[in-house]
Amino acid sequence: MLQLKIVSPEKIEFEGEVESVLVPGTQGQFEILNDHAPLISTLDKGVVEYGTKDGKSRVDILGGFVEVQQNVVSLCVEVKES
């Protein structure tokens, strides 16, 4: 399992255990799974999708950054207002 934390300037959007995270990288969409190599990447406008034991969830973003290190995924994003 991965530990995911999604933070926006307003609040913590999500914090918890997930099985996978799909992010809109600036070079294209990519998925982060357990034991992913360490990385830091910028994110484009799009959708962050993550799967928990209870199902899939999504957050629409305008951009941001992702960092992966030792099964901890941290996203700092600007959330699209609905």
N, CA, C and O atoms as a GROMACS GRO file, in nm:
protein
  328
    1MET      N    1   0.083  -0.120   0.000
    1MET     CA    2   0.000   0.000   0.000
    1MET      C    3   0.087   0.126   0.000
    1MET      O    4   0.201   0.126   0.047
    2LEU      N    5   0.030   0.231  -0.054
    2LEU     CA    6   0.096   0.360  -0.058
    2LEU      C    7   0.031   0.453   0.043
    2LEU      O    8  -0.089   0.442   0.071
    3GLN      N    9   0.109   0.545   0.098
    3GLN     CA   10   0.055   0.653   0.181
    3GLN      C   11   0.043   0.775   0.090
    3GLN      O   12   0.144   0.822   0.036
    4LEU      N   13  -0.078   0.826   0.072
    4LEU     CA   14  -0.102   0.939  -0.018
    4LEU      C   15  -0.147   1.059   0.064
    4LEU      O   16  -0.230   1.048   0.154
    5LYS      N   17  -0.089   1.176   0.030
    5LYS     CA   18  -0.133   1.302   0.089
    5LYS      C   19  -0.148   1.402  -0.025
    5LYS      O   20  -0.053   1.431  -0.097
    6ILE      N   21  -0.269   1.456  -0.039
    6ILE     CA   22  -0.297   1.557  -0.141
    6ILE      C   23  -0.327   1.687  -0.068
    6ILE      O   24  -0.423   1.696   0.008
    7VAL      N   25  -0.243   1.788  -0.093
    7VAL     CA   26  -0.255   1.917  -0.024
    7VAL      C   27  -0.278   2.027  -0.127
    7VAL      O   28  -0.210   2.034  -0.229
    8SER      N   29  -0.375   2.113  -0.098
    8SER     CA   30  -0.398   2.233  -0.178
    8SER      C   31  -0.372   2.354  -0.088
    8SER      O   32  -0.357   2.338   0.034
    9PRO      N   33  -0.366   2.475  -0.144
    9PRO     CA   34  -0.345   2.592  -0.058
    9PRO      C   35  -0.455   2.610   0.048
    9PRO      O   36  -0.431   2.671   0.152
   10GLU      N   37  -0.574   2.558   0.021
   10GLU     CA   38  -0.687   2.575   0.112
   10GLU      C   39  -0.691   2.472   0.224
   10GLU      O   40  -0.725   2.505   0.337
   11LYS      N   41  -0.656   2.344   0.192
   11LYS     CA   42  -0.675   2.238   0.291
   11LYS      C   43  -0.605   2.109   0.247
   11LYS      O   44  -0.552   2.100   0.136
   12ILE      N   45  -0.607   2.011   0.335
   12ILE     CA   46  -0.563   1.876   0.297
   12ILE      C   47  -0.682   1.810   0.230
   12ILE      O   48  -0.785   1.786   0.293
   13GLU      N   49  -0.668   1.779   0.101
   13GLU     CA   50  -0.778   1.722   0.023
   13GLU      C   51  -0.800   1.575   0.056
   13GLU      O   52  -0.913   1.527   0.059
   14PHE      N   53  -0.688   1.502   0.080
   14PHE     CA   54  -0.698   1.360   0.113
   14PHE      C   55  -0.570   1.318   0.182
   14PHE      O   56  -0.461   1.366   0.149
   15GLU      N   57  -0.583   1.227   0.278
   15GLU     CA   58  -0.467   1.167   0.343
   15GLU      C   59  -0.507   1.026   0.386
   15GLU      O   60  -0.602   1.008   0.461
   16GLY      N   61  -0.430   0.926   0.336
   16GLY     CA   62  -0.462   0.789   0.374
   16GLY      C   63  -0.391   0.688   0.287
   16GLY      O   64  -0.306   0.722   0.204
   17GLU      N   65  -0.426   0.560   0.306
   17GLU     CA   66  -0.366   0.450   0.231
   17GLU      C   67  -0.442   0.428   0.100
   17GLU      O   68  -0.565   0.430   0.096
   18VAL      N   69  -0.364   0.408  -0.007
   18VAL     CA   70  -0.422   0.381  -0.138
   18VAL      C   71  -0.345   0.267  -0.204
   18VAL      O   72  -0.233   0.235  -0.165
   19GLU      N   73  -0.407   0.208  -0.305
   19GLU     CA   74  -0.342   0.101  -0.380
   19GLU      C   75  -0.267   0.155  -0.502
   19GLU      O   76  -0.166   0.097  -0.544
   20SER      N   77  -0.316   0.267  -0.559
   20SER     CA   78  -0.253   0.326  -0.677
   20SER      C   79  -0.293   0.472  -0.689
   20SER      O   80  -0.393   0.516  -0.632
   21VAL      N   81  -0.212   0.547  -0.764
   21VAL     CA   82  -0.240   0.689  -0.790
   21VAL      C   83  -0.211   0.715  -0.937
   21VAL      O   84  -0.102   0.682  -0.986
   22LEU      N   85  -0.306   0.775  -1.008
   22LEU     CA   86  -0.288   0.812  -1.148
   22LEU      C   87  -0.285   0.964  -1.155
   22LEU      O   88  -0.378   1.030  -1.111
   23VAL      N   89  -0.176   1.020  -1.210
   23VAL     CA   90  -0.159   1.166  -1.212
   23VAL      C   91  -0.134   1.216  -1.354
   23VAL      O   92  -0.080   1.144  -1.437
   24PRO      N   93  -0.174   1.344  -1.382
   24PRO     CA   94  -0.152   1.403  -1.513
   24PRO      C   95  -0.016   1.474  -1.520
   24PRO      O   96  -0.010   1.596  -1.503
   25GLY      N   97   0.090   1.401  -1.544
   25GLY     CA   98   0.223   1.461  -1.554
   25GLY      C   99   0.235   1.550  -1.675
   25GLY      O  100   0.158   1.537  -1.770
   26THR      N  101   0.330   1.642  -1.674
   26THR     CA  102   0.347   1.733  -1.787
   26THR      C  103   0.395   1.660  -1.912
   26THR      O  104   0.378   1.711  -2.023
   27GLN      N  105   0.454   1.542  -1.897
   27GLN     CA  106   0.497   1.461  -2.012
   27GLN      C  107   0.396   1.350  -2.042
   27GLN      O  108   0.424   1.262  -2.123
   28GLY      N  109   0.281   1.354  -1.977
   28GLY     CA  110   0.177   1.254  -1.996
   28GLY      C  111   0.135   1.193  -1.865
   28GLY      O  112   0.204   1.203  -1.764
   29GLN      N  113   0.021   1.128  -1.870
   29GLN     CA  114  -0.036   1.065  -1.751
   29GLN      C  115   0.049   0.945  -1.710
   29GLN      O  116   0.098   0.871  -1.795
   30PHE      N  117   0.068   0.925  -1.577
   30PHE     CA  118   0.139   0.806  -1.532
   30PHE      C  119   0.081   0.757  -1.400
   30PHE      O  120   0.019   0.833  -1.325
   31GLU      N  121   0.102   0.628  -1.374
   31GLU     CA  122   0.047   0.564  -1.255
   31GLU      C  123   0.158   0.532  -1.157
   31GLU      O  124   0.267   0.491  -1.195
   32ILE      N  125   0.129   0.552  -1.029
   32ILE     CA  126   0.223   0.522  -0.922
   32ILE      C  127   0.169   0.403  -0.844
   32ILE      O  128   0.056   0.406  -0.795
   33LEU      N  129   0.249   0.299  -0.835
   33LEU     CA  130   0.212   0.178  -0.762
   33LEU      C  131   0.311   0.154  -0.649
   33LEU      O  132   0.410   0.226  -0.637
   34ASN      N  133   0.284   0.055  -0.567
   34ASN     CA  134   0.371   0.018  -0.456
   34ASN      C  135   0.514  -0.004  -0.505
   34ASN      O  136   0.534  -0.061  -0.612
   35ASP      N  137   0.613   0.041  -0.429
   35ASP     CA  138   0.756   0.028  -0.460
   35ASP      C  139   0.799   0.104  -0.586
   35ASP      O  140   0.895   0.064  -0.652
   36HIS      N  141   0.729   0.212  -0.619
   36HIS     CA  142   0.767   0.297  -0.732
   36HIS      C  143   0.902   0.363  -0.704
   36HIS      O  144   0.934   0.394  -0.589
   37ALA      N  145   0.980   0.383  -0.807
   37ALA     CA  146   1.108   0.452  -0.793
   37ALA      C  147   1.086   0.595  -0.743
   37ALA      O  148   0.983   0.656  -0.775
   38PRO      N  149   1.180   0.649  -0.665
   38PRO     CA  150   1.167   0.788  -0.619
   38PRO      C  151   1.160   0.885  -0.738
   38PRO      O  152   1.229   0.866  -0.838
   39LEU      N  153   1.076   0.987  -0.726
   39LEU     CA  154   1.067   1.087  -0.833
   39LEU      C  155   1.004   1.214  -0.781
   39LEU      O  156   0.934   1.215  -0.680
   40ILE      N  157   1.031   1.321  -0.854
   40ILE     CA  158   0.962   1.449  -0.837
   40ILE      C  159   0.922   1.493  -0.977
   40ILE      O  160   1.004   1.490  -1.069
   41SER      N  161   0.796   1.533  -0.994
   41SER     CA  162   0.748   1.571  -1.126
   41SER      C  163   0.646   1.684  -1.115
   41SER      O  164   0.579   1.698  -1.012
   42THR      N  165   0.636   1.763  -1.220
   42THR     CA  166   0.531   1.865  -1.227
   42THR      C  167   0.404   1.800  -1.283
   42THR      O  168   0.410   1.701  -1.356
   43LEU      N  169   0.291   1.859  -1.248
   43LEU     CA  170   0.162   1.808  -1.293
   43LEU      C  171   0.090   1.915  -1.374
   43LEU      O  172   0.097   2.034  -1.344
   44ASP      N  173   0.020   1.871  -1.477
   44ASP     CA  174  -0.061   1.959  -1.561
   44ASP      C  175  -0.206   1.957  -1.514
   44ASP      O  176  -0.243   1.883  -1.422
   45LYS      N  177  -0.287   2.039  -1.579
   45LYS     CA  178  -0.431   2.037  -1.556
   45LYS      C  179  -0.485   1.899  -1.591
   45LYS      O  180  -0.450   1.843  -1.695
   46GLY      N  181  -0.570   1.845  -1.506
   46GLY     CA  182  -0.627   1.714  -1.532
   46GLY      C  183  -0.689   1.655  -1.407
   46GLY      O  184  -0.734   1.726  -1.318
   47VAL      N  185  -0.690   1.522  -1.402
   47VAL     CA  186  -0.755   1.450  -1.293
   47VAL      C  187  -0.654   1.361  -1.222
   47VAL      O  188  -0.579   1.288  -1.286
   48VAL      N  189  -0.653   1.369  -1.089
   48VAL     CA  190  -0.578   1.275  -1.006
   48VAL      C  191  -0.679   1.169  -0.962
   48VAL      O  192  -0.781   1.200  -0.902
   49GLU      N  193  -0.648   1.042  -0.993
   49GLU     CA  194  -0.735   0.932  -0.952
   49GLU      C  195  -0.658   0.842  -0.857
   49GLU      O  196  -0.540   0.813  -0.879
   50TYR      N  197  -0.724   0.798  -0.751
   50TYR     CA  198  -0.659   0.708  -0.657
   50TYR      C  199  -0.758   0.602  -0.612
   50TYR      O  200  -0.877   0.628  -0.595
   51GLY      N  201  -0.704   0.482  -0.593
   51GLY     CA  202  -0.787   0.370  -0.555
   51GLY      C  203  -0.763   0.329  -0.411
   51GLY      O  204  -0.650   0.302  -0.371
   52THR      N  205  -0.871   0.326  -0.334
   52THR     CA  206  -0.866   0.280  -0.196
   52THR      C  207  -0.939   0.146  -0.186
   52THR      O  208  -0.991   0.095  -0.285
   53LYS      N  209  -0.943   0.090  -0.067
   53LYS     CA  210  -1.017  -0.034  -0.046
   53LYS      C  211  -1.166  -0.014  -0.074
   53LYS      O  212  -1.236  -0.109  -0.110
   54ASP      N  213  -1.214   0.108  -0.057
   54ASP     CA  214  -1.356   0.138  -0.075
   54ASP      C  215  -1.394   0.177  -0.218
   54ASP      O  216  -1.512   0.198  -0.247
   55GLY      N  217  -1.296   0.186  -0.306
   55GLY     CA  218  -1.325   0.224  -0.445
   55GLY      C  219  -1.230   0.330  -0.496
   55GLY      O  220  -1.126   0.358  -0.436
   56LYS      N  221  -1.269   0.391  -0.607
   56LYS     CA  222  -1.185   0.494  -0.668
   56LYS      C  223  -1.240   0.632  -0.638
   56LYS      O  224  -1.361   0.652  -0.628
   57SER      N  225  -1.148   0.728  -0.624
   57SER     CA  226  -1.184   0.868  -0.604
   57SER      C  227  -1.103   0.952  -0.700
   57SER      O  228  -1.003   0.907  -0.755
   58ARG      N  229  -1.148   1.076  -0.719
   58ARG     CA  230  -1.078   1.165  -0.811
   58ARG      C  231  -1.082   1.309  -0.763
   58ARG      O  232  -1.173   1.351  -0.692
   59VAL      N  233  -0.978   1.382  -0.804
   59VAL     CA  234  -0.969   1.525  -0.773
   59VAL      C  235  -0.928   1.595  -0.902
   59VAL      O  236  -0.827   1.560  -0.962
   60ASP      N  237  -1.006   1.695  -0.945
   60ASP     CA  238  -0.972   1.775  -1.062
   60ASP      C  239  -0.873   1.882  -1.020
   60ASP      O  240  -0.897   1.957  -0.926
   61ILE      N  241  -0.760   1.889  -1.091
   61ILE     CA  242  -0.657   1.986  -1.055
   61ILE      C  243  -0.624   2.077  -1.172
   61ILE      O  244  -0.651   2.045  -1.288
   62LEU      N  245  -0.565   2.193  -1.139
   62LEU     CA  246  -0.517   2.287  -1.241
   62LEU      C  247  -0.367   2.276  -1.261
   62LEU      O  248  -0.312   2.337  -1.353
   63GLY      N  249  -0.299   2.199  -1.174
   63GLY     CA  250  -0.155   2.181  -1.184
   63GLY      C  251  -0.096   2.160  -1.046
   63GLY      O  252  -0.166   2.169  -0.945
   64GLY      N  253   0.035   2.132  -1.044
   64GLY     CA  254   0.101   2.114  -0.916
   64GLY      C  255   0.227   2.030  -0.929
   64GLY      O  256   0.291   2.026  -1.034
   65PHE      N  257   0.262   1.961  -0.819
   65PHE     CA  258   0.382   1.878  -0.812
   65PHE      C  259   0.350   1.747  -0.742
   65PHE      O  260   0.258   1.740  -0.660
   66VAL      N  261   0.426   1.643  -0.775
   66VAL     CA  262   0.415   1.515  -0.706
   66VAL      C  263   0.555   1.471  -0.665
   66VAL      O  264   0.651   1.489  -0.740
   67GLU      N  265   0.566   1.413  -0.546
   67GLU     CA  266   0.691   1.354  -0.499
   67GLU      C  267   0.660   1.212  -0.451
   67GLU      O  268   0.562   1.190  -0.380
   68VAL      N  269   0.744   1.118  -0.492
   68VAL     CA  270   0.731   0.978  -0.448
   68VAL      C  271   0.861   0.937  -0.383
   68VAL      O  272   0.969   0.955  -0.440
   69GLN      N  273   0.851   0.880  -0.262
   69GLN     CA  274   0.969   0.833  -0.192
   69GLN      C  275   0.927   0.728  -0.090
   69GLN      O  276   0.847   0.757  -0.001
   70GLN      N  277   0.980   0.608  -0.102
   70GLN     CA  278   0.957   0.498  -0.008
   70GLN      C  279   0.809   0.475   0.020
   70GLN      O  280   0.766   0.471   0.135
   71ASN      N  281   0.730   0.460  -0.088
   71ASN     CA  282   0.586   0.433  -0.082
   71ASN      C  283   0.505   0.545  -0.017
   71ASN      O  284   0.393   0.522   0.028
   72VAL      N  285   0.561   0.666  -0.014
   72VAL     CA  286   0.487   0.784   0.030
   72VAL      C  287   0.473   0.876  -0.091
   72VAL      O  288   0.573   0.917  -0.152
   73VAL      N  289   0.349   0.909  -0.126
   73VAL     CA  290   0.320   0.995  -0.240
   73VAL      C  291   0.262   1.126  -0.187
   73VAL      O  292   0.160   1.126  -0.119
   74SER      N  293   0.330   1.237  -0.219
   74SER     CA  294   0.286   1.369  -0.175
   74SER      C  295   0.253   1.454  -0.296
   74SER      O  296   0.335   1.471  -0.386
   75LEU      N  297   0.132   1.508  -0.298
   75LEU     CA  298   0.090   1.596  -0.406
   75LEU      C  299   0.060   1.733  -0.349
   75LEU      O  300  -0.013   1.746  -0.251
   76CYS      N  301   0.117   1.836  -0.411
   76CYS     CA  302   0.086   1.975  -0.379
   76CYS      C  303   0.018   2.031  -0.504
   76CYS      O  304   0.084   2.049  -0.607
   77VAL      N  305  -0.111   2.057  -0.496
   77VAL     CA  306  -0.187   2.088  -0.617
   77VAL      C  307  -0.278   2.209  -0.597
   77VAL      O  308  -0.311   2.248  -0.485
   78GLU      N  309  -0.318   2.266  -0.710
   78GLU     CA  310  -0.423   2.368  -0.711
   78GLU      C  311  -0.548   2.297  -0.760
   78GLU      O  312  -0.551   2.247  -0.872
   79VAL      N  313  -0.650   2.294  -0.676
   79VAL     CA  314  -0.772   2.221  -0.708
   79VAL      C  315  -0.864   2.308  -0.793
   79VAL      O  316  -0.882   2.427  -0.766
   80LYS      N  317  -0.922   2.245  -0.896
   80LYS     CA  318  -1.018   2.314  -0.981
   80LYS      C  319  -1.148   2.332  -0.904
   80LYS      O  320  -1.201   2.236  -0.847
   81GLU      N  321  -1.198   2.455  -0.902
   81GLU     CA  322  -1.325   2.483  -0.831
   81GLU      C  323  -1.439   2.424  -0.912
   81GLU      O  324  -1.442   2.433  -1.034
   82SER      N  325  -1.535   2.362  -0.841
   82SER     CA  326  -1.648   2.301  -0.912
   82SER      C  327  -1.763   2.396  -0.931
   82SER      O  328  -1.865   2.360  -0.989
   0.00000   0.00000   0.00000
